[in-house]
Amino acid sequence: MSHYPLNKGVNKPVEFKGLVGSRYLFLLLGGLGGVFLGYIALYVAGLSSYLTLPLAIGGGFFWVTRVFALSSRYGEHGAMKQQAKSRQPKRIVNRTPRLFKDLKR
């Protein structure tokens, strides 16, 4: 009886061509989908194919390079860390005088 290894990828992050983490894959797919919908909207609006096609290719190239740069810079969980860092307050302000009344004694 042959032995077949099961569950070889348990607890490993999702990886696709160097993109590590599912957040970057969703960013890539969402951005390329947006570029595609933008191309369709411009083409339906009546713009020339000679204008819309280079815009779509350029936008897609820019988006792909940007997502790969983010993935290589921040790593698997870096995008979530940056998003959480931006949601933190810069400073805590308390303007109630009751806090310092008892310190004078």
Secondary structure per residue as TSV (DSSP state, phi and psi in degrees):
chain	resnum	aa	ss	phi	psi
A	1	M	-	360.0	132.1
A	2	S	-	-80.0	152.9
A	3	H	-	-104.8	121.9
A	4	Y	-	-112.5	121.0
A	5	P	-	-71.5	134.0
A	6	L	-	-109.3	155.2
A	7	N	-	53.5	52.9
A	8	K	T	-70.1	-22.9
A	9	G	T	-108.5	25.2
A	10	V	T	-69.0	134.4
A	11	N	T	63.7	20.2
A	12	K	-	-103.8	144.8
A	13	P	-	-71.9	157.1
A	14	V	-	-70.1	132.8
A	15	E	E	-135.4	135.4
A	16	F	E	-141.2	109.5
A	17	K	T	51.3	37.7
A	18	G	T	100.2	-16.7
A	19	L	E	-79.7	117.8
A	20	V	E	-107.9	123.0
A	21	G	S	108.5	143.2
A	22	S	H	-73.8	-25.5
A	23	R	H	-62.5	-40.8
A	24	Y	H	-69.7	-33.8
A	25	L	H	-65.3	-40.9
A	26	F	H	-67.7	-37.3
A	27	L	H	-61.6	-43.9
A	28	L	H	-63.9	-47.8
A	29	L	H	-66.2	-41.2
A	30	G	H	-65.2	-41.3
A	31	G	H	-66.9	-44.1
A	32	L	H	-67.7	-34.0
A	33	G	H	-65.2	-38.7
A	34	G	H	-66.1	-39.3
A	35	V	H	-64.2	-41.0
A	36	F	H	-65.1	-43.2
A	37	L	H	-66.5	-35.1
A	38	G	H	-63.7	-41.0
A	39	Y	H	-61.4	-44.7
A	40	I	H	-63.0	-42.9
A	41	A	H	-64.1	-42.3
A	42	L	H	-67.4	-37.9
A	43	Y	H	-68.3	-40.7
A	44	V	H	-69.6	-30.6
A	45	A	T	-69.0	-13.4
A	46	G	T	106.4	5.9
A	47	L	-	-71.4	154.5
A	48	S	-	-68.4	149.5
A	49	S	H	-65.0	-28.5
A	50	Y	H	-69.1	-18.8
A	51	L	H	-98.1	-42.6
A	52	T	H	-72.9	-37.4
A	53	L	H	-65.2	-47.4
A	54	P	H	-63.6	-33.9
A	55	L	H	-63.6	-43.2
A	56	A	H	-68.0	-42.7
A	57	I	H	-65.7	-42.7
A	58	G	H	-64.6	-42.7
A	59	G	H	-64.7	-40.6
A	60	G	H	-65.8	-41.9
A	61	F	H	-63.6	-43.7
A	62	F	H	-61.4	-44.8
A	63	W	H	-64.9	-43.6
A	64	V	H	-63.7	-45.1
A	65	T	H	-66.1	-36.0
A	66	R	H	-67.5	-42.0
A	67	V	H	-68.2	-40.2
A	68	F	H	-66.0	-36.2
A	69	A	H	-66.4	-41.1
A	70	L	H	-63.3	-40.7
A	71	S	H	-65.3	-42.0
A	72	S	H	-73.9	-29.2
A	73	R	H	-78.4	-45.3
A	74	Y	H	-100.9	-17.8
A	75	G	-	82.1	-163.9
A	76	E	S	-65.4	-47.8
A	77	H	S	-104.6	8.7
A	78	G	H	-67.1	-34.8
A	79	A	H	-65.9	-39.8
A	80	M	H	-68.7	-36.4
A	81	K	H	-66.3	-41.3
A	82	Q	H	-65.7	-39.0
A	83	Q	H	-66.6	-40.9
A	84	A	H	-67.9	-36.4
A	85	K	H	-65.7	-36.6
A	86	S	H	-72.8	-20.3
A	87	R	H	-87.1	-10.7
A	88	Q	S	-75.2	145.3
A	89	P	-	-70.6	146.3
A	90	K	S	-72.0	-37.6
A	91	R	-	-152.0	158.4
A	92	I	-	-105.8	125.1
A	93	V	-	-115.8	128.9
A	94	N	-	-129.9	114.9
A	95	R	-	-107.0	13.8
A	96	T	-	-84.4	130.8
A	97	P	T	-75.2	-14.5
A	98	R	H	-62.2	-26.2
A	99	L	H	-64.7	-36.0
A	100	F	H	-104.5	4.0
A	101	K	H	-64.3	-43.5
A	102	D	G	-76.3	-10.1
A	103	L	G	-77.9	-19.2
A	104	K	G	-72.3	-21.8
A	105	R	-	-75.9	360.0
